[in-house]
Amino acid sequence: MGETIAQINDKFPHWFNENYKKFNGNEYALPVDQHMLTALIAPRSIYITSATEDEWADPYSEFLGLKYAVPVYSLYGLKGISQQPMPSPDSQLHTEGMGYHLRNGKHDMTEYDWQKFMEYAERYL
């Protein structure tokens, strides 16, 4: 779902090294998935945000990437969001170690986003 590797390599070739182009049209050959990369951040806190109209970023898959990293966070005694459904727009999930919100709108960084980041930081950091 969302943006493909070929699309992101075409639009933003400066973001990745040349090896990433080997996976253009061949995403299933990647040796890792997003939730594995997210899990590598444990035990440090992570906060992921999505926007309802940001189809290329794929909000549902962003949420799942966080959700499927929960088992690694649990190894450190941190409560994750594994039992939580994806929040409705303009609401958030905050747990120790993880934060997520879904904002109405397009790909952007808004005042609402910053407010939610700061609420999480004040509570957990």
Secondary structure as the mmCIF struct_conf table of DSSP 4:
data_model
#
loop_
_struct_conf.conf_type_id
_struct_conf.id
_struct_conf.beg_label_comp_id
_struct_conf.beg_label_asym_id
_struct_conf.beg_label_seq_id
_struct_conf.end_label_comp_id
_struct_conf.end_label_asym_id
_struct_conf.end_label_seq_id
BEND BEND1 GLU A 3 GLU A 3
HELX_RH_AL_P HELX_RH_AL_P1 ILE A 5 LYS A 11
HELX_RH_3T_P HELX_RH_3T_P1 PRO A 13 TRP A 15
BEND BEND2 PHE A 16 PHE A 16
HELX_RH_3T_P HELX_RH_3T_P2 GLU A 18 PHE A 23
TURN_TY1_P TURN_TY1_P1 ASN A 24 GLY A 25
HELX_RH_3T_P HELX_RH_3T_P3 GLU A 27 ALA A 29
BEND BEND3 PRO A 31 PRO A 31
HELX_RH_AL_P HELX_RH_AL_P2 GLN A 34 ALA A 39
TURN_TY1_P TURN_TY1_P2 LEU A 40 PRO A 43
BEND BEND4 ARG A 44 ARG A 44
STRN STRN1 ILE A 46 ALA A 51
TURN_TY1_P TURN_TY1_P3 THR A 52 GLU A 53
TURN_TY1_P TURN_TY1_P4 GLU A 55 ALA A 57
HELX_RH_AL_P HELX_RH_AL_P3 PRO A 59 LYS A 67
TURN_TY1_P TURN_TY1_P5 TYR A 68 ALA A 69
HELX_RH_AL_P HELX_RH_AL_P4 VAL A 70 LEU A 75
TURN_TY1_P TURN_TY1_P6 TYR A 76 GLY A 77
BEND BEND5 ILE A 81 ILE A 81
TURN_TY1_P TURN_TY1_P7 SER A 82 GLN A 83
HELX_LH_PP_P HELX_LH_PP_P1 GLN A 84 SER A 88
TURN_TY1_P TURN_TY1_P8 PRO A 89 ASP A 90
STRN STRN2 SER A 91 THR A 95
TURN_TY1_P TURN_TY1_P9 GLU A 96 GLY A 97
STRN STRN3 MET A 98 ARG A 103
BEND BEND6 ASN A 104 HIS A 107
HELX_RH_AL_P HELX_RH_AL_P5 GLU A 111 TYR A 124
#
